Amino acid sequence: MFHSFKTRCVAGLLAGLACLASPGFERSADAAVIDIRIAPPVARVESRPPPPPHRRYIWVDGYWGWNGHRHVWVPGRYVPARRGYAWRQSRWEQTRHGHWRLHEGRWYRN
C-alpha cells in the first residue's frame, strides 16, 4: 500500500513539473502571494538613466519588495519589450482585513 501511495506522489510531482516546463504554461502573478501587516514605505522617486540600452527596451519602475523580514527597495530598470504585451507595474494593495498584498509586475496581452 505504501509503495502505491509513493508511486502516485512521484507521478503527481512529475506531472506538475511537466506542466511548468511546457511552453503554454504561464505562472499566475499571484502564485507566490506576499501578504503582510506592514505597510510599504512611500515609493522612492527615481530618474531614468538615459538612454535605454536598445530602442526596444521599456522602463520598469522601482518598487518596495519584501525579503521575508522587511521592505527592500527594488530599483527601476530597463527590460526588453515583448511584442503584443504590456507591462503591469508592481504594486501593493491593502486588503479588507488590513493586510498588504504585493502584486509583482508582469507582462499581459494587450
C-alpha positions as CSV (number, residue, x, y, z in Angstrom):
1,M,0.0,0.0,0.0
2,F,2.8,2.5,0.9
3,H,4.5,1.7,-2.5
4,S,1.3,2.6,-4.3
5,F,1.0,5.9,-2.4
6,K,4.7,6.8,-3.0
7,T,4.3,6.0,-6.8
8,R,1.2,8.3,-7.0
9,C,3.1,11.1,-5.3
10,V,6.1,10.8,-7.6
11,A,3.7,10.7,-10.7
12,G,1.9,13.8,-9.5
13,L,5.1,15.6,-8.9
14,L,6.4,14.7,-12.4
15,A,3.1,15.8,-14.0
16,G,3.3,19.1,-12.2
17,L,6.9,19.6,-13.4
18,A,5.9,18.8,-17.0
19,C,3.2,21.5,-16.8
20,L,5.7,24.0,-15.6
21,A,8.1,23.1,-18.4
22,S,5.5,23.3,-21.2
23,P,5.7,26.4,-23.4
24,G,2.0,27.3,-23.0
25,F,2.1,27.4,-19.2
26,E,2.1,30.9,-17.6
27,R,2.7,31.3,-13.9
28,S,-0.1,33.2,-12.2
29,A,1.0,36.7,-11.0
30,D,-0.3,35.8,-7.5
31,A,1.3,32.3,-7.4
32,A,3.6,33.4,-4.6
33,V,1.4,35.7,-2.7
34,I,3.1,38.1,-0.2
35,D,0.5,39.1,2.4
36,I,1.8,41.1,5.4
37,R,0.6,43.5,8.0
38,I,3.3,46.1,7.5
39,A,2.5,48.9,5.0
40,P,5.2,49.7,2.4
41,P,7.1,53.0,2.7
42,V,6.3,55.8,0.3
43,A,7.7,54.9,-3.2
44,R,11.1,56.5,-4.0
45,V,11.4,58.9,-6.8
46,E,13.8,57.6,-9.4
47,S,15.1,59.2,-12.5
48,R,15.6,57.1,-15.6
49,P,19.2,56.8,-16.7
50,P,19.2,57.8,-20.3
51,P,19.3,56.2,-22.8
52,P,17.8,52.7,-22.9
53,P,20.3,50.0,-24.0
54,H,18.2,49.4,-27.1
55,R,15.2,51.1,-28.7
56,R,13.1,48.1,-27.9
57,Y,13.5,48.4,-24.2
58,I,11.0,49.9,-21.7
59,W,11.5,51.3,-18.3
60,V,10.0,49.3,-15.3
61,D,9.6,51.5,-12.2
62,G,11.2,50.5,-8.9
63,Y,9.0,49.3,-6.0
64,W,9.2,48.1,-2.4
65,G,9.6,44.4,-2.3
66,W,9.6,42.1,0.8
67,N,12.6,40.0,1.8
68,G,10.7,38.0,4.5
69,H,11.6,40.4,7.3
70,R,11.3,43.9,6.0
71,H,10.6,46.1,2.9
72,V,13.6,46.4,0.5
73,W,13.8,48.7,-2.5
74,V,13.9,47.0,-5.9
75,P,15.3,49.7,-8.3
76,G,13.8,50.5,-11.6
77,R,15.4,49.1,-14.7
78,Y,15.1,48.8,-18.5
79,V,13.7,45.4,-19.7
80,P,13.3,44.1,-23.3
81,A,9.8,44.8,-24.6
82,R,7.6,41.9,-25.7
83,R,5.6,42.3,-28.9
84,G,1.9,42.0,-28.2
85,Y,2.3,42.5,-24.4
86,A,2.2,45.4,-22.0
87,W,3.9,45.6,-18.6
88,R,1.8,45.9,-15.4
89,Q,3.9,47.6,-12.7
90,S,4.4,46.0,-9.3
91,R,2.1,47.4,-6.7
92,W,0.9,46.9,-3.1
93,E,-2.8,46.7,-2.3
94,Q,-4.4,46.9,1.1
95,T,-6.8,44.0,1.7
96,R,-10.2,44.4,3.5
97,H,-8.5,42.8,6.6
98,G,-5.9,45.5,6.8
99,H,-3.1,43.4,5.4
100,W,-0.9,44.4,2.5
101,R,-0.5,42.2,-0.6
102,L,2.2,42.6,-3.2
103,H,1.2,42.2,-6.9
104,E,4.5,41.8,-8.7
105,G,4.9,43.3,-12.1
106,R,4.2,41.1,-15.1
107,W,3.5,41.0,-18.8
108,Y,0.0,40.7,-20.0
109,R,-1.5,40.6,-23.6
110,N,-2.8,43.9,-24.8
